[in-house]
Amino acid sequence: MKNSLFEATKEELRCRPKHLIDLNQWLFVTINTAKSMIDNTDKSRFVYLKKFVSCDTTRDIQQLFDKIQGKFGNTGFSKRHSPKYLYLCSLVANFPQTSLPSEASQLISYFVTEDKYLLYEI
């Protein structure tokens, strides 16, 4: 499932949609982009990704993403000014506020294990 979601998401993003409508796809983009920032800056800090599991709403996810972006997306992040990175961040920011379903925490835990990054593949 993970590989097929990665490939499907990569294909959709090549068409440059202005926003995502599928919650699972949005969660994948968000977690994957956050992980790429941490991986590029300080691999020993992947523990930050586990905090996504305790989020209850998309707004909580966006706020945590913003914190990760502030901590890892600045100095030392080589893709900081990349148009692809800025595009992915805009997708994260432009998702409607909604409650997360109960299975979201399992999906998030699953998405954290992805070792390929949309930032480098789209």
N, CA, C and O atoms as a GROMACS GRO file, in nm:
protein
  488
    1MET      N    1   0.081  -0.119   0.000
    1MET     CA    2   0.000   0.000   0.000
    1MET      C    3   0.085   0.126   0.000
    1MET      O    4   0.056   0.221  -0.073
    2LYS      N    5   0.192   0.127   0.082
    2LYS     CA    6   0.274   0.246   0.094
    2LYS      C    7   0.336   0.285  -0.039
    2LYS      O    8   0.335   0.402  -0.077
    3ASN      N    9   0.391   0.188  -0.110
    3ASN     CA   10   0.454   0.217  -0.238
    3ASN      C   11   0.350   0.266  -0.340
    3ASN      O   12   0.378   0.358  -0.416
    4SER      N   13   0.232   0.205  -0.340
    4SER     CA   14   0.130   0.248  -0.435
    4SER      C   15   0.081   0.389  -0.400
    4SER      O   16   0.054   0.468  -0.491
    5LEU      N   17   0.068   0.421  -0.272
    5LEU     CA   18   0.029   0.556  -0.233
    5LEU      C   19   0.138   0.656  -0.271
    5LEU      O   20   0.108   0.766  -0.319
    6PHE      N   21   0.262   0.618  -0.250
    6PHE     CA   22   0.372   0.707  -0.288
    6PHE      C   23   0.367   0.737  -0.438
    6PHE      O   24   0.375   0.853  -0.478
    7GLU      N   25   0.353   0.633  -0.519
    7GLU     CA   26   0.350   0.650  -0.664
    7GLU      C   27   0.227   0.729  -0.710
    7GLU      O   28   0.237   0.815  -0.797
    8ALA      N   29   0.111   0.698  -0.652
    8ALA     CA   30  -0.012   0.769  -0.689
    8ALA      C   31  -0.002   0.917  -0.651
    8ALA      O   32  -0.043   1.004  -0.728
    9THR      N   33   0.051   0.944  -0.534
    9THR     CA   34   0.067   1.082  -0.489
    9THR      C   35   0.167   1.155  -0.577
    9THR      O   36   0.145   1.270  -0.614
   10LYS      N   37   0.275   1.090  -0.608
   10LYS     CA   38   0.377   1.150  -0.694
   10LYS      C   39   0.317   1.186  -0.830
   10LYS      O   40   0.343   1.294  -0.883
   11GLU      N   41   0.237   1.097  -0.886
   11GLU     CA   42   0.172   1.124  -1.014
   11GLU      C   43   0.077   1.242  -1.005
   11GLU      O   44   0.077   1.330  -1.092
   12GLU      N   45  -0.003   1.246  -0.899
   12GLU     CA   46  -0.098   1.356  -0.883
   12GLU      C   47  -0.024   1.489  -0.868
   12GLU      O   48  -0.066   1.590  -0.924
   13LEU      N   49   0.084   1.489  -0.793
   13LEU     CA   50   0.157   1.614  -0.769
   13LEU      C   51   0.228   1.664  -0.894
   13LEU      O   52   0.258   1.783  -0.905
   14ARG      N   53   0.255   1.576  -0.985
   14ARG     CA   54   0.317   1.621  -1.112
   14ARG      C   55   0.222   1.711  -1.190
   14ARG      O   56   0.266   1.791  -1.273
   15CYS      N   57   0.092   1.697  -1.165
   15CYS     CA   58  -0.008   1.782  -1.230
   15CYS      C   59  -0.026   1.915  -1.158
   15CYS      O   60  -0.102   2.000  -1.203
   16ARG      N   61   0.044   1.932  -1.046
   16ARG     CA   62   0.045   2.054  -0.966
   16ARG      C   63  -0.094   2.103  -0.921
   16ARG      O   64  -0.131   2.217  -0.948
   17PRO      N   65  -0.170   2.016  -0.853
   17PRO     CA   66  -0.298   2.066  -0.800
   17PRO      C   67  -0.273   2.174  -0.695
   17PRO      O   68  -0.171   2.171  -0.626
   18LYS      N   69  -0.365   2.266  -0.683
   18LYS     CA   70  -0.350   2.375  -0.586
   18LYS      C   71  -0.380   2.329  -0.443
   18LYS      O   72  -0.335   2.391  -0.347
   19HIS      N   73  -0.456   2.221  -0.431
   19HIS     CA   74  -0.482   2.163  -0.299
   19HIS      C   75  -0.516   2.016  -0.316
   19HIS      O   76  -0.551   1.970  -0.424
   20LEU      N   77  -0.505   1.945  -0.207
   20LEU     CA   78  -0.541   1.803  -0.206
   20LEU      C   79  -0.678   1.788  -0.142
   20LEU      O   80  -0.715   1.864  -0.053
   21ILE      N   81  -0.754   1.689  -0.188
   21ILE     CA   82  -0.887   1.667  -0.132
   21ILE      C   83  -0.895   1.537  -0.052
   21ILE      O   84  -0.985   1.520   0.030
   22ASP      N   85  -0.802   1.446  -0.074
   22ASP     CA   86  -0.801   1.318  -0.005
   22ASP      C   87  -0.721   1.330   0.124
   22ASP      O   88  -0.602   1.364   0.122
   23LEU      N   89  -0.784   1.302   0.237
   23LEU     CA   90  -0.718   1.316   0.367
   23LEU      C   91  -0.596   1.227   0.380
   23LEU      O   92  -0.492   1.272   0.429
   24ASN      N   93  -0.605   1.103   0.338
   24ASN     CA   94  -0.492   1.012   0.349
   24ASN      C   95  -0.373   1.061   0.266
   24ASN      O   96  -0.258   1.053   0.309
   25GLN      N   97  -0.402   1.111   0.148
   25GLN     CA   98  -0.295   1.164   0.063
   25GLN      C   99  -0.234   1.288   0.128
   25GLN      O  100  -0.112   1.306   0.126
   26TRP      N  101  -0.316   1.373   0.184
   26TRP     CA  102  -0.267   1.493   0.250
   26TRP      C  103  -0.180   1.456   0.371
   26TRP      O  104  -0.073   1.514   0.392
   27LEU      N  105  -0.225   1.358   0.450
   27LEU     CA  106  -0.145   1.312   0.563
   27LEU      C  107  -0.010   1.260   0.515
   27LEU      O  108   0.094   1.288   0.577
   28PHE      N  109  -0.011   1.186   0.406
   28PHE     CA  110   0.114   1.132   0.352
   28PHE      C  111   0.208   1.246   0.311
   28PHE      O  112   0.326   1.244   0.345
   29VAL      N  113   0.156   1.344   0.238
   29VAL     CA  114   0.238   1.458   0.194
   29VAL      C  115   0.295   1.531   0.315
   29VAL      O  116   0.412   1.568   0.316
   30THR      N  117   0.213   1.552   0.416
   30THR     CA  118   0.255   1.625   0.535
   30THR      C  119   0.365   1.552   0.611
   30THR      O  120   0.470   1.609   0.641
   31ILE      N  121   0.342   1.426   0.641
   31ILE     CA  122   0.439   1.346   0.716
   31ILE      C  123   0.567   1.330   0.634
   31ILE      O  124   0.677   1.342   0.689
   32ASN      N  125   0.554   1.303   0.507
   32ASN     CA  126   0.669   1.281   0.419
   32ASN      C  127   0.754   1.408   0.408
   32ASN      O  128   0.877   1.401   0.409
   33THR      N  129   0.691   1.523   0.398
   33THR     CA  130   0.764   1.650   0.388
   33THR      C  131   0.833   1.683   0.520
   33THR      O  132   0.948   1.728   0.521
   34ALA      N  133   0.763   1.660   0.631
   34ALA     CA  134   0.825   1.682   0.762
   34ALA      C  135   0.945   1.591   0.781
   34ALA      O  136   1.050   1.635   0.829
   35LYS      N  137   0.930   1.466   0.742
   35LYS     CA  138   1.041   1.371   0.757
   35LYS      C  139   1.159   1.412   0.669
   35LYS      O  140   1.274   1.396   0.709
   36SER      N  141   1.132   1.462   0.549
   36SER     CA  142   1.242   1.503   0.461
   36SER      C  143   1.321   1.619   0.522
   36SER      O  144   1.443   1.626   0.506
   37MET      N  145   1.252   1.710   0.592
   37MET     CA  146   1.322   1.821   0.659
   37MET      C  147   1.414   1.768   0.768
   37MET      O  148   1.530   1.807   0.778
   38ILE      N  149   1.361   1.678   0.849
   38ILE     CA  150   1.440   1.623   0.960
   38ILE      C  151   1.556   1.539   0.906
   38ILE      O  152   1.668   1.548   0.956
   39ASP      N  153   1.529   1.459   0.804
   39ASP     CA  154   1.632   1.374   0.745
   39ASP      C  155   1.746   1.457   0.687
   39ASP      O  156   1.862   1.420   0.698
   40ASN      N  157   1.712   1.568   0.627
   40ASN     CA  158   1.812   1.654   0.564
   40ASN      C  159   1.890   1.736   0.667
   40ASN      O  160   2.001   1.781   0.638
   41THR      N  161   1.834   1.755   0.785
   41THR     CA  162   1.894   1.842   0.885
   41THR      C  163   1.958   1.768   1.002
   41THR      O  164   2.074   1.793   1.036
   42ASP      N  165   1.882   1.675   1.063
   42ASP     CA  166   1.931   1.607   1.183
   42ASP      C  167   1.858   1.474   1.201
   42ASP      O  168   1.755   1.467   1.268
   43LYS      N  169   1.911   1.370   1.139
   43LYS     CA  170   1.847   1.239   1.139
   43LYS      C  171   1.819   1.184   1.279
   43LYS      O  172   1.730   1.100   1.296
   44SER      N  173   1.892   1.229   1.377
   44SER     CA  174   1.873   1.179   1.513
   44SER      C  175   1.745   1.233   1.577
   44SER      O  176   1.710   1.192   1.688
   45ARG      N  177   1.674   1.322   1.511
   45ARG     CA  178   1.555   1.386   1.568
   45ARG      C  179   1.424   1.334   1.508
   45ARG      O  180   1.322   1.402   1.516
   46PHE      N  181   1.426   1.216   1.448
   46PHE     CA  182   1.305   1.158   1.391
   46PHE      C  183   1.194   1.139   1.495
   46PHE      O  184   1.078   1.120   1.459
   47VAL      N  185   1.228   1.144   1.623
   47VAL     CA  186   1.129   1.128   1.729
   47VAL      C  187   1.018   1.233   1.718
   47VAL      O  188   0.906   1.209   1.762
   48TYR      N  189   1.048   1.348   1.661
   48TYR     CA  190   0.947   1.452   1.641
   48TYR      C  191   0.828   1.401   1.560
   48TYR      O  192   0.716   1.446   1.580
   49LEU      N  193   0.852   1.308   1.470
   49LEU     CA  194   0.746   1.257   1.384
   49LEU      C  195   0.641   1.181   1.462
   49LEU      O  196   0.524   1.176   1.422
   50LYS      N  197   0.680   1.121   1.574
   50LYS     CA  198   0.584   1.045   1.655
   50LYS      C  199   0.477   1.135   1.716
   50LYS      O  200   0.369   1.087   1.752
   51LYS      N  201   0.504   1.262   1.726
   51LYS     CA  202   0.407   1.355   1.782
   51LYS      C  203   0.283   1.369   1.693
   51LYS      O  204   0.176   1.406   1.741
   52PHE      N  205   0.298   1.340   1.564
   52PHE     CA  206   0.183   1.347   1.472
   52PHE      C  207   0.075   1.248   1.512
   52PHE      O  208  -0.044   1.273   1.489
   53VAL      N  209   0.113   1.136   1.570
   53VAL     CA  210   0.018   1.030   1.607
   53VAL      C  211  -0.085   1.081   1.708
   53VAL      O  212  -0.200   1.036   1.705
   54SER      N  213  -0.048   1.172   1.794
   54SER     CA  214  -0.140   1.220   1.898
   54SER      C  215  -0.229   1.335   1.853
   54SER      O  216  -0.308   1.386   1.933
   55CYS      N  217  -0.218   1.377   1.728
   55CYS     CA  218  -0.302   1.486   1.678
   55CYS      C  219  -0.445   1.438   1.654
   55CYS      O  220  -0.467   1.324   1.612
   56ASP      N  221  -0.541   1.526   1.682
   56ASP     CA  222  -0.683   1.493   1.667
   56ASP      C  223  -0.749   1.556   1.545
   56ASP      O  224  -0.852   1.509   1.498
   57THR      N  225  -0.689   1.665   1.495
   57THR     CA  226  -0.747   1.736   1.381
   57THR      C  227  -0.639   1.770   1.279
   57THR      O  228  -0.520   1.762   1.307
   58THR      N  229  -0.684   1.808   1.161
   58THR     CA  230  -0.588   1.851   1.059
   58THR      C  231  -0.518   1.979   1.104
   58THR      O  232  -0.403   2.003   1.069
   59ARG      N  233  -0.588   2.061   1.181
   59ARG     CA  234  -0.527   2.184   1.233
   59ARG      C  235  -0.411   2.150   1.328
   59ARG      O  236  -0.307   2.216   1.325
   60ASP      N  237  -0.429   2.048   1.412
   60ASP     CA  238  -0.320   2.003   1.501
   60ASP      C  239  -0.200   1.957   1.418
   60ASP      O  240  -0.085   1.987   1.451
   61ILE      N  241  -0.228   1.884   1.312
   61ILE     CA  242  -0.122   1.836   1.222
   61ILE      C  243  -0.048   1.955   1.161
   61ILE      O  244   0.075   1.958   1.158
   62GLN      N  245  -0.125   2.054   1.112
   62GLN     CA  246  -0.064   2.171   1.049
   62GLN      C  247   0.022   2.249   1.150
   62GLN      O  248   0.130   2.296   1.115
   63GLN      N  249  -0.025   2.261   1.272
   63GLN     CA  250   0.052   2.333   1.374
   63GLN      C  251   0.182   2.260   1.407
   63GLN      O  252   0.287   2.323   1.423
   64LEU      N  253   0.176   2.128   1.418
   64LEU     CA  254   0.297   2.051   1.445
   64LEU      C  255   0.392   2.060   1.326
   64LEU      O  256   0.513   2.072   1.343
   65PHE      N  257   0.338   2.054   1.205
   65PHE     CA  258   0.421   2.069   1.086
   65PHE      C  259   0.492   2.204   1.090
   65PHE      O  260   0.612   2.212   1.061
   66ASP      N  261   0.420   2.310   1.126
   66ASP     CA  262   0.480   2.443   1.135
   66ASP      C  263   0.595   2.446   1.236
   66ASP      O  264   0.697   2.510   1.212
   67LYS      N  265   0.578   2.378   1.349
   67LYS     CA  266   0.685   2.372   1.450
   67LYS      C  267   0.807   2.298   1.394
   67LYS      O  268   0.921   2.342   1.415
   68ILE      N  269   0.783   2.189   1.326
   68ILE     CA  270   0.894   2.114   1.265
   68ILE      C  271   0.961   2.197   1.158
   68ILE      O  272   1.084   2.199   1.147
   69GLN      N  273   0.881   2.266   1.081
   69GLN     CA  274   0.937   2.353   0.976
   69GLN      C  275   1.022   2.464   1.038
   69GLN      O  276   1.128   2.497   0.985
   70GLY      N  277   0.978   2.520   1.148
   70GLY     CA  278   1.055   2.624   1.216
   70GLY      C  279   1.186   2.572   1.273
   70GLY      O  280   1.288   2.642   1.273
   71LYS      N  281   1.183   2.449   1.321
   71LYS     CA  282   1.302   2.391   1.383
   71LYS      C  283   1.400   2.332   1.280
   71LYS      O  284   1.521   2.346   1.296
   72PHE      N  285   1.348   2.267   1.175
   72PHE     CA  286   1.434   2.195   1.082
   72PHE      C  287   1.434   2.252   0.940
   72PHE      O  288   1.521   2.218   0.860
   73GLY      N  289   1.339   2.338   0.909
   73GLY     CA  290   1.325   2.387   0.772
   73GLY      C  291   1.398   2.517   0.744
   73GLY      O  292   1.382   2.575   0.636
   74ASN      N  293   1.477   2.563   0.836
   74ASN     CA  294   1.549   2.689   0.818
   74ASN      C  295   1.696   2.663   0.790
   74ASN      O  296   1.730   2.591   0.695
   75THR      N  297   1.780   2.720   0.870
   75THR     CA  298   1.925   2.706   0.854
   75THR      C  299   1.964   2.560   0.852
   75THR      O  300   1.924   2.483   0.940
   76GLY      N  301   2.041   2.522   0.756
   76GLY     CA  302   2.088   2.384   0.746
   76GLY      C  303   2.003   2.296   0.656
   76GLY      O  304   2.047   2.188   0.618
   77PHE      N  305   1.884   2.340   0.620
   77PHE     CA  306   1.798   2.262   0.532
   77PHE      C  307   1.829   2.302   0.389
   77PHE      O  308   1.800   2.414   0.347
   78SER      N  309   1.888   2.211   0.314
   78SER     CA  310   1.938   2.245   0.180
   78SER      C  311   1.828   2.275   0.079
   78SER      O  312   1.855   2.339  -0.024
   79LYS      N  313   1.706   2.232   0.104
   79LYS     CA  314   1.595   2.254   0.009
   79LYS      C  315   1.504   2.369   0.050
   79LYS      O  316   1.393   2.383  -0.002
   80ARG      N  317   1.550   2.450   0.143
   80ARG     CA  318   1.469   2.557   0.201
   80ARG      C  319   1.405   2.650   0.097
   80ARG      O  320   1.292   2.695   0.117
   81HIS      N  321   1.474   2.677  -0.011
   81HIS     CA  322   1.422   2.769  -0.113
   81HIS      C  323   1.378   2.695  -0.239
   81HIS      O  324   1.350   2.759  -0.341
   82SER      N  325   1.371   2.566  -0.233
   82SER     CA  326   1.331   2.486  -0.348
   82SER      C  327   1.184   2.510  -0.381
   82SER      O  328   1.100   2.506  -0.291
   83PRO      N  329   1.150   2.533  -0.508
   83PRO     CA  330   1.009   2.546  -0.546
   83PRO      C  331   0.926   2.422  -0.511
   83PRO      O  332   0.808   2.434  -0.478
   84LYS      N  333   0.986   2.305  -0.516
   84LYS     CA  334   0.914   2.182  -0.480
   84LYS      C  335   0.879   2.182  -0.332
   84LYS      O  336   0.768   2.144  -0.293
   85TYR      N  337   0.973   2.222  -0.250
   85TYR     CA  338   0.949   2.229  -0.106
   85TYR      C  339   0.840   2.331  -0.075
   85TYR      O  340   0.748   2.303   0.003
   86LEU      N  341   0.848   2.447  -0.134
   86LEU     CA  342   0.748   2.551  -0.110
   86LEU      C  343   0.610   2.504  -0.156
   86LEU      O  344   0.509   2.534  -0.093
   87TYR      N  345   0.606   2.432  -0.267
   87TYR     CA  346   0.479   2.377  -0.317
   87TYR      C  347   0.421   2.277  -0.217
   87TYR      O  348   0.302   2.284  -0.185
   88LEU      N  349   0.502   2.184  -0.168
   88LEU     CA  350   0.454   2.084  -0.072
   88LEU      C  351   0.404   2.153   0.055
   88LEU      O  352   0.301   2.112   0.110
   89CYS      N  353   0.474   2.254   0.101
   89CYS     CA  354   0.430   2.327   0.220
   89CYS      C  355   0.296   2.397   0.197
   89CYS      O  356   0.214   2.405   0.288
   90SER      N  357   0.275   2.447   0.076
   90SER     CA  358   0.146   2.511   0.048
   90SER      C  359   0.033   2.410   0.050
   90SER      O  360  -0.078   2.442   0.091
   91LEU      N  361   0.060   2.287   0.006
   91LEU     CA  362  -0.042   2.182   0.012
   91LEU      C  363  -0.076   2.148   0.157
   91LEU      O  364  -0.192   2.125   0.190
   92VAL      N  365   0.025   2.145   0.241
   92VAL     CA  366   0.002   2.117   0.383
   92VAL      C  367  -0.084   2.227   0.444
   92VAL      O  368  -0.178   2.198   0.518
   93ALA      N  369  -0.054   2.351   0.414
   93ALA     CA  370  -0.123   2.465   0.474
   93ALA      C  371  -0.266   2.481   0.423
   93ALA      O  372  -0.353   2.530   0.496
   94ASN      N  373  -0.292   2.439   0.300
   94ASN     CA  374  -0.422   2.464   0.238
   94ASN      C  375  -0.513   2.342   0.240
   94ASN      O  376  -0.566   2.303   0.136
   95PHE      N  377  -0.530   2.284   0.355
   95PHE     CA  378  -0.622   2.172   0.370
   95PHE      C  379  -0.726   2.212   0.473
   95PHE      O  380  -0.691   2.271   0.575
   96PRO      N  381  -0.852   2.180   0.448
   96PRO     CA  382  -0.956   2.223   0.542
   96PRO      C  383  -0.943   2.158   0.680
   96PRO      O  384  -0.893   2.046   0.693
   97GLN      N  385  -0.988   2.230   0.779
   97GLN     CA  386  -0.984   2.177   0.915
   97GLN      C  387  -1.093   2.071   0.931
   97GLN      O  388  -1.209   2.093   0.898
   98THR      N  389  -1.052   1.957   0.982
   98THR     CA  390  -1.144   1.847   1.007
   98THR      C  391  -1.086   1.757   1.115
   98THR      O  392  -0.966   1.757   1.140
   99SER      N  393  -1.172   1.681   1.178
   99SER     CA  394  -1.127   1.583   1.276
   99SER      C  395  -1.067   1.464   1.204
   99SER      O  396  -1.110   1.428   1.094
  100LEU      N  397  -0.968   1.404   1.266
  100LEU     CA  398  -0.903   1.287   1.207
  100LEU      C  399  -0.980   1.161   1.247
  100LEU      O  400  -1.023   1.149   1.362
  101PRO      N  401  -0.997   1.068   1.155
  101PRO     CA  402  -1.062   0.941   1.191
  101PRO      C  403  -0.973   0.859   1.283
  101PRO      O  404  -0.853   0.885   1.292
  102SER      N  405  -1.029   0.762   1.348
  102SER     CA  406  -0.955   0.682   1.446
  102SER      C  407  -0.836   0.608   1.383
  102SER      O  408  -0.735   0.586   1.450
  103GLU      N  409  -0.847   0.571   1.256
  103GLU     CA  410  -0.737   0.498   1.192
  103GLU      C  411  -0.622   0.589   1.147
  103GLU      O  412  -0.522   0.540   1.097
  104ALA      N  413  -0.636   0.720   1.164
  104ALA     CA  414  -0.532   0.814   1.120
  104ALA      C  415  -0.399   0.789   1.191
  104ALA      O  416  -0.294   0.799   1.129
  105SER      N  417  -0.404   0.758   1.320
  105SER     CA  418  -0.278   0.737   1.393
  105SER      C  419  -0.201   0.618   1.338
  105SER      O  420  -0.078   0.621   1.332
  106GLN      N  421  -0.271   0.513   1.296
  106GLN     CA  422  -0.205   0.397   1.234
  106GLN      C  423  -0.143   0.436   1.100
  106GLN      O  424  -0.032   0.396   1.068
  107LEU      N  425  -0.217   0.514   1.022
  107LEU     CA  426  -0.164   0.559   0.893
  107LEU      C  427  -0.040   0.646   0.912
  107LEU      O  428   0.059   0.630   0.842
  108ILE      N  429  -0.047   0.736   1.007
  108ILE     CA  430   0.067   0.824   1.034
  108ILE      C  431   0.189   0.742   1.073
  108ILE      O  432   0.299   0.766   1.023
  109SER      N  433   0.170   0.645   1.162
  109SER     CA  434   0.282   0.558   1.202
  109SER      C  435   0.339   0.484   1.081
  109SER      O  436   0.460   0.464   1.071
  110TYR      N  437   0.252   0.445   0.994
  110TYR     CA  438   0.292   0.375   0.871
  110TYR      C  439   0.368   0.470   0.778
  110TYR      O  440   0.470   0.432   0.720
  111PHE      N  441   0.318   0.592   0.763
  111PHE     CA  442   0.381   0.690   0.673
  111PHE      C  443   0.520   0.731   0.720
  111PHE      O  444   0.606   0.763   0.639
  112VAL      N  445   0.542   0.730   0.850
  112VAL     CA  446   0.671   0.768   0.906
  112VAL      C  447   0.782   0.674   0.859
  112VAL      O  448   0.899   0.713   0.857
  113THR      N  449   0.748   0.553   0.822
  113THR     CA  450   0.849   0.455   0.782
  113THR      C  451   0.892   0.469   0.636
  113THR      O  452   0.985   0.400   0.593
  114GLU      N  453   0.828   0.557   0.558
  114GLU     CA  454   0.865   0.575   0.417
  114GLU      C  455   1.004   0.635   0.408
  114GLU      O  456   1.035   0.733   0.476
  115ASP      N  457   1.088   0.576   0.324
  115ASP     CA  458   1.226   0.622   0.308
  115ASP      C  459   1.250   0.701   0.179
  115ASP      O  460   1.359   0.753   0.157
  116LYS      N  461   1.148   0.711   0.095
  116LYS     CA  462   1.158   0.793  -0.025
  116LYS      C  463   1.080   0.921   0.001
  116LYS      O  464   0.980   0.922   0.071
  117TYR      N  465   1.130   1.029  -0.058
  117TYR     CA  466   1.069   1.158  -0.031
  117TYR      C  467   1.013   1.222  -0.157
  117TYR      O  468   1.078   1.228  -0.261
  118LEU      N  469   0.890   1.270  -0.145
  118LEU     CA  470   0.824   1.340  -0.255
  118LEU      C  471   0.906   1.462  -0.298
  118LEU      O  472   0.910   1.496  -0.416
  119LEU      N  473   0.969   1.526  -0.202
  119LEU     CA  474   1.049   1.645  -0.230
  119LEU      C  475   1.153   1.620  -0.339
  119LEU      O  476   1.183   1.709  -0.418
  120TYR      N  477   1.208   1.501  -0.343
  120TYR     CA  478   1.312   1.468  -0.439
  120TYR      C  479   1.258   1.396  -0.562
  120TYR      O  480   1.330   1.381  -0.661
  121GLU      N  481   1.133   1.352  -0.557
  121GLU     CA  482   1.080   1.268  -0.664
  121GLU      C  483   0.980   1.337  -0.756
  121GLU      O  484   0.953   1.288  -0.866
  122ILE      N  485   0.924   1.453  -0.712
  122ILE     CA  486   0.824   1.517  -0.799
  122ILE      C  487   0.888   1.617  -0.891
  122ILE      O  488   0.819   1.681  -0.971
   0.00000   0.00000   0.00000
